[in-house]
Amino acid sequence: MNEKKKRRVRPAAIILPFIPVIAGLCALMIGRYSVTPADLWHSVVGHLTGGSLPSGFVESTLWHVRLPRILLAMLAGAGLSAAGCSFQSLFSNPLATPDTLGVASGASFGAALGMLCGMKLVGIQLFALGFGILAILLTTLTGSGRAGRGLSGTVLAGIMIGSLFNALVSWAKLTADTESELPAITYWLMGNLGSAGYGELLLGAPPILIGLTVLLLLRWRMNLLPLSEDEARAAGVNLKLLRGTVIGCAAVMTASVVSMCGQVGWVGLLVPHICRMKWGSNQLSLLPASVFIGAGFLTVVDTAARSMTASDLPVSILTAVIGAPFFIYLMRRTEGWRL
């Protein structure tokens, strides 16, 4: 039975890294202005060999409009999926999300404050990233104030800090100019990848890539997260350090994603569940699967969001439309409720 299971899993493990690559290549060609495979091939070969290139409009569409957005979708999908997968394991709660500790709410307030101050995109990004990190620091300090309170205190502190920053976001909306600032803040909070550029990626990508690298290197230890401290100590693992590292990496990745494209819901909750149905709860395979499928999933969703209508559809609308029916199906399948 085990050998059979291994044979089933191995082909999927080989295919997984190609999912975001294939999704990205398709996304380069799909849009309100379609690019043919021949034009894409001509452009790639031309850049590699120094030969002739397609028209300037095709070049601009491929490499200055679509590619940064696709890279952002891959990074955001991978980061949110890894953060959600890590928090679900850490808190032993299948409903844990990347915003469980209030990071996304803090980053959202930072972005809203940056818009109120009239900052440009990089300034908004810095404000969002800074307030996201501030939120996790406040959550950690508040939740660890009493010995023995454990992870439940951290979760309660996260709910409190998240509510505080959500209230501050509401205050920012209330004081924003209704003609210019309020629509920008509202649109940002719904998740939008349309403002992606190489400059924004240069600032926001390193925290996500570093966080992903650390979590992937620690994934074999992450199976010990639900254990008690005594059990983990018997296995030779410093549980407090491991939990702190996982929380820090997941929080920084979430803050960085929000700083670049606003709040993107459901990805960190939906993708780990899909992967768990196939690979189980072993982080050795679950975490890499969540990273690759999350990157491909958000790339596909964002491609649909920018292609379906004349104006960009906020990506969180589509993730919610996909995520809610999936969870209804999942609960019905597992008899989560009975009508």
SULCOR-V876559 format. One record per pair of residues at least 4 apart in sequence whose C-alpha atoms are under 7 Angstrom apart, sorted by the first residue. I is the first residue (numbers start at 0). J is the second residue. If there is no record, write none. Layout:
BEGIN
I/J ; I/J
END
This chain:
BEGIN
0/4 ; 1/5 ; 2/6 ; 3/7 ; 4/8 ; 5/9 ; 8/12 ; 9/13 ; 10/14 ; 11/15 ; 14/18 ; 15/288 ; 15/291 ; 16/291 ; 17/21 ; 18/22 ; 18/291 ; 18/292 ; 18/295 ; 19/23 ; 19/73 ; 19/291 ; 19/294 ; 19/295 ; 20/24 ; 21/25 ; 22/26 ; 22/295 ; 22/298 ; 22/299 ; 23/27 ; 23/69 ; 23/298 ; 24/28 ; 25/29 ; 26/302 ; 27/61 ; 27/65 ; 27/66 ; 28/33 ; 28/34 ; 28/35 ; 29/33 ; 29/34 ; 30/305 ; 30/306 ; 31/306 ; 34/38 ; 34/39 ; 35/39 ; 36/40 ; 37/41 ; 38/42 ; 38/53 ; 39/43 ; 40/44 ; 41/45 ; 41/52 ; 41/53 ; 42/46 ; 42/52 ; 42/53 ; 43/47 ; 44/48 ; 45/49 ; 45/50 ; 45/51 ; 45/52 ; 46/50 ; 53/57 ; 53/58 ; 54/58 ; 55/59 ; 56/60 ; 57/61 ; 58/62 ; 59/63 ; 59/64 ; 60/64 ; 60/65 ; 61/65 ; 61/66 ; 62/66 ; 63/67 ; 64/68 ; 65/69 ; 66/70 ; 67/71 ; 67/195 ; 67/196 ; 67/197 ; 68/72 ; 68/192 ; 68/193 ; 68/195 ; 69/73 ; 69/298 ; 70/74 ; 71/75 ; 71/195 ; 71/200 ; 72/76 ; 72/294 ; 72/297 ; 72/298 ; 73/77 ; 73/294 ; 73/295 ; 73/297 ; 73/298 ; 74/78 ; 74/294 ; 75/79 ; 75/256 ; 76/80 ; 76/266 ; 76/293 ; 76/294 ; 76/296 ; 76/297 ; 77/81 ; 77/290 ; 77/291 ; 77/293 ; 77/294 ; 78/82 ; 78/207 ; 78/211 ; 78/252 ; 78/253 ; 79/83 ; 79/97 ; 79/253 ; 79/266 ; 79/267 ; 80/84 ; 80/266 ; 80/267 ; 80/270 ; 80/271 ; 80/289 ; 80/290 ; 80/293 ; 81/85 ; 81/286 ; 81/289 ; 81/290 ; 82/86 ; 82/97 ; 82/249 ; 82/267 ; 83/87 ; 83/95 ; 83/96 ; 83/97 ; 83/267 ; 83/268 ; 83/271 ; 84/88 ; 84/267 ; 84/271 ; 84/286 ; 85/89 ; 85/245 ; 86/90 ; 86/95 ; 86/96 ; 86/97 ; 87/91 ; 87/92 ; 87/93 ; 87/94 ; 87/95 ; 88/92 ; 88/224 ; 88/225 ; 89/224 ; 89/225 ; 91/225 ; 94/268 ; 95/99 ; 95/268 ; 96/267 ; 96/268 ; 97/253 ; 97/267 ; 98/102 ; 98/103 ; 99/154 ; 99/157 ; 99/158 ; 100/135 ; 100/138 ; 100/154 ; 100/157 ; 100/158 ; 100/161 ; 101/105 ; 101/134 ; 101/135 ; 101/157 ; 101/158 ; 101/160 ; 101/161 ; 102/106 ; 102/131 ; 102/132 ; 102/134 ; 102/135 ; 102/250 ; 102/253 ; 102/254 ; 103/107 ; 103/131 ; 103/253 ; 103/254 ; 103/257 ; 103/262 ; 104/108 ; 104/161 ; 104/164 ; 104/165 ; 105/109 ; 105/130 ; 105/131 ; 105/134 ; 105/161 ; 105/164 ; 106/110 ; 106/127 ; 106/128 ; 106/130 ; 106/131 ; 106/254 ; 106/257 ; 106/258 ; 107/111 ; 107/127 ; 107/188 ; 107/257 ; 107/261 ; 108/112 ; 108/127 ; 108/164 ; 108/167 ; 108/168 ; 109/113 ; 109/126 ; 109/127 ; 109/130 ; 110/114 ; 110/123 ; 110/124 ; 110/126 ; 110/127 ; 110/258 ; 111/115 ; 111/168 ; 111/171 ; 111/184 ; 112/116 ; 112/171 ; 113/117 ; 113/118 ; 113/122 ; 113/123 ; 113/126 ; 114/118 ; 114/123 ; 114/180 ; 115/175 ; 115/180 ; 118/122 ; 118/123 ; 119/123 ; 120/124 ; 121/125 ; 121/199 ; 122/126 ; 123/127 ; 124/128 ; 124/258 ; 124/259 ; 125/129 ; 126/130 ; 127/131 ; 127/258 ; 128/132 ; 128/254 ; 128/255 ; 128/258 ; 129/133 ; 130/134 ; 131/135 ; 131/254 ; 132/136 ; 132/251 ; 132/254 ; 133/137 ; 134/138 ; 134/160 ; 135/139 ; 135/250 ; 136/140 ; 137/141 ; 138/142 ; 138/153 ; 138/156 ; 138/157 ; 138/160 ; 139/143 ; 139/153 ; 140/144 ; 141/156 ; 142/152 ; 142/153 ; 142/156 ; 143/152 ; 143/153 ; 148/152 ; 149/153 ; 150/154 ; 151/155 ; 152/156 ; 153/157 ; 154/158 ; 155/159 ; 156/160 ; 157/161 ; 158/162 ; 159/163 ; 160/164 ; 161/165 ; 162/166 ; 163/167 ; 164/168 ; 165/169 ; 166/170 ; 167/171 ; 168/172 ; 169/173 ; 170/174 ; 171/175 ; 172/181 ; 175/180 ; 175/181 ; 176/180 ; 176/181 ; 177/181 ; 179/183 ; 180/184 ; 181/185 ; 182/186 ; 183/187 ; 184/188 ; 185/189 ; 186/190 ; 187/191 ; 187/261 ; 188/261 ; 188/262 ; 189/261 ; 189/262 ; 189/263 ; 189/313 ; 189/315 ; 190/260 ; 190/261 ; 190/262 ; 190/263 ; 190/313 ; 190/314 ; 190/315 ; 191/260 ; 191/261 ; 191/313 ; 191/314 ; 192/260 ; 195/199 ; 196/200 ; 197/201 ; 198/202 ; 199/203 ; 199/259 ; 200/204 ; 203/255 ; 203/259 ; 204/208 ; 205/209 ; 206/210 ; 206/251 ; 206/252 ; 206/255 ; 207/211 ; 207/252 ; 207/255 ; 208/212 ; 209/213 ; 210/214 ; 210/248 ; 210/249 ; 210/252 ; 211/215 ; 212/216 ; 213/217 ; 214/218 ; 214/245 ; 217/221 ; 218/282 ; 218/283 ; 219/282 ; 219/283 ; 221/282 ; 222/281 ; 222/282 ; 223/231 ; 226/230 ; 226/231 ; 227/231 ; 228/232 ; 228/238 ; 229/233 ; 230/234 ; 231/235 ; 231/236 ; 231/237 ; 231/238 ; 232/236 ; 232/237 ; 237/241 ; 238/242 ; 239/243 ; 240/244 ; 241/245 ; 242/246 ; 243/247 ; 244/248 ; 245/249 ; 246/250 ; 247/251 ; 248/252 ; 249/253 ; 250/254 ; 251/255 ; 252/256 ; 253/257 ; 254/258 ; 255/259 ; 256/260 ; 257/261 ; 257/262 ; 263/314 ; 263/315 ; 264/315 ; 264/318 ; 264/319 ; 265/269 ; 265/318 ; 265/319 ; 265/322 ; 266/270 ; 266/318 ; 267/271 ; 268/272 ; 269/273 ; 269/322 ; 270/274 ; 270/289 ; 270/293 ; 271/275 ; 271/289 ; 272/276 ; 274/278 ; 274/285 ; 274/288 ; 274/289 ; 275/279 ; 275/280 ; 275/285 ; 278/284 ; 278/285 ; 279/285 ; 280/285 ; 281/285 ; 282/286 ; 284/288 ; 285/289 ; 286/290 ; 287/291 ; 288/292 ; 289/293 ; 290/294 ; 291/295 ; 292/296 ; 293/297 ; 294/298 ; 295/299 ; 296/300 ; 297/301 ; 298/302 ; 299/303 ; 300/304 ; 300/314 ; 300/317 ; 301/305 ; 301/314 ; 302/306 ; 303/307 ; 304/311 ; 304/312 ; 304/313 ; 304/314 ; 305/310 ; 305/311 ; 305/312 ; 308/312 ; 314/318 ; 315/319 ; 316/320 ; 317/321 ; 318/322 ; 319/323 ; 320/324 ; 321/325 ; 322/326 ; 323/327 ; 324/328 ; 325/329 ; 326/330 ; 327/331 ; 328/332 ; 329/333 ; 330/334 ; 330/335 ; 330/336 ; 331/335 ; 331/336
END
